[in-house]
Amino acid sequence: MKSFEEIINSGSEACPRSYVLALMDTLNVVSGKWKLPIIASLFRKNTRFKDLKDNVFKITPKMLSKELKELEINGIVERTEVDHIIEYNLTASGKNMMGIIEAMIGWGLTHRELTIKSDPIPSSDGGSEI
């Protein structure tokens, strides 16, 4: 099967239905305001709920719990319990998203710099980081 880039550059073929379906599946798994920040927060190490809550600022405990359950159902996040300590970590499928998320972060930083130069990035404490 041709790569997406080859199809786009050829100019003669429509995007294959399988590509559209794959994109829809991906969006179904990671859609929403919180899922990608949660996934990105789990790249470095296994993380406890409280640490995730602190890292993904402005998310409520109820929403974090809901999003973690959905990510677990979709095979992106794994919940483990050892000695009554619950931690979350990425599955192999979740770790495979690193390149996608890195590309999105790079694009977002560039886009923010180009379009919102006067609007500072909010920090978790309500101040600004720029």
C-alpha positions in Angstrom: 0.0 0.0 0.0 1.3 3.5 -0.9 2.1 5.9 1.9 -0.2 8.8 2.6 2.4 11.2 1.4 2.8 9.3 -1.9 -1.0 9.4 -2.5 -1.2 13.1 -1.7 1.8 13.9 -4.0 0.5 11.8 -6.9 -2.6 14.1 -7.2 -4.5 11.4 -9.1 -5.8 9.0 -6.4 -8.4 9.6 -3.7 -7.4 8.9 -0.2 -8.1 5.2 0.4 -11.0 4.4 2.7 -8.8 2.4 5.0 -6.7 5.5 5.7 -9.8 7.5 6.5 -11.0 4.7 8.8 -7.6 4.5 10.5 -7.7 8.2 11.1 -11.2 8.0 12.5 -10.1 5.2 14.8 -7.2 7.2 16.1 -9.3 10.3 16.8 -11.9 8.1 18.6 -9.1 6.9 21.0 -7.4 10.3 21.6 -10.2 12.8 21.1 -11.0 15.3 23.7 -9.3 18.0 25.7 -7.4 15.8 28.2 -6.4 12.5 26.6 -3.2 13.7 24.8 -1.9 15.6 27.8 -2.5 12.5 30.0 -0.7 10.3 27.6 2.2 12.8 27.3 2.4 12.9 31.1 2.9 9.1 31.2 5.8 9.0 28.8 8.5 9.5 31.4 7.4 7.0 34.1 4.7 5.1 35.8 2.6 7.7 37.6 0.1 7.9 40.5 -3.3 9.5 40.1 -2.4 12.5 42.2 0.8 13.2 40.2 -1.2 13.0 37.0 -3.8 15.4 38.4 -1.0 17.8 39.4 0.7 17.5 36.0 -2.4 17.9 33.8 -3.4 21.2 35.3 -7.0 22.2 35.5 -8.4 18.7 35.1 -10.9 17.6 37.8 -10.4 14.3 39.6 -13.7 13.0 38.1 -12.6 13.9 34.5 -9.1 12.4 35.0 -10.7 9.2 36.3 -13.1 9.0 33.3 -10.3 9.7 30.8 -8.0 7.1 32.3 -10.7 4.5 32.2 -11.4 5.2 28.5 -7.6 5.1 27.7 -7.4 1.8 29.6 -10.4 0.3 27.7 -8.7 1.4 24.4 -5.4 -0.3 25.3 -3.4 2.9 25.7 -3.0 3.0 29.5 -2.6 0.2 32.0 -3.5 0.5 35.7 -1.4 -1.5 38.1 -1.7 -2.0 41.9 1.2 -3.1 44.1 0.8 -3.1 47.9 -2.3 -0.9 47.6 -0.4 1.7 45.5 -2.1 2.3 42.1 0.0 3.6 39.2 -0.8 4.2 35.6 1.6 3.5 32.7 1.5 3.4 29.0 1.0 0.1 27.2 3.2 -0.7 24.1 0.4 0.8 22.0 0.5 4.0 24.1 4.3 4.2 23.8 4.0 4.0 20.0 2.2 7.4 20.1 5.4 9.2 21.2 6.4 10.2 17.7 2.9 11.5 17.0 2.8 13.5 20.2 6.3 14.9 19.8 5.3 16.1 16.3 2.2 17.7 17.7 4.1 19.4 20.5 6.6 20.8 18.0 3.9 22.0 15.7 2.0 23.6 18.7 5.1 25.4 19.9 5.8 26.8 16.5 2.2 27.7 15.9 1.9 29.5 19.3 5.1 31.4 18.6 3.9 32.5 15.2 0.3 33.4 16.1 0.1 34.3 19.7 3.4 36.1 20.5 1.7 38.5 23.0 -0.3 35.7 24.8 1.9 33.9 27.3 1.6 30.2 28.0 -0.3 29.7 31.2 1.6 27.8 33.9 -0.1 25.4 36.3 -0.1 28.0 39.1 -1.9 30.6 37.0 1.2 32.6 36.1 2.9 32.6 32.8 5.9 30.7 31.6 7.1 33.0 28.8 
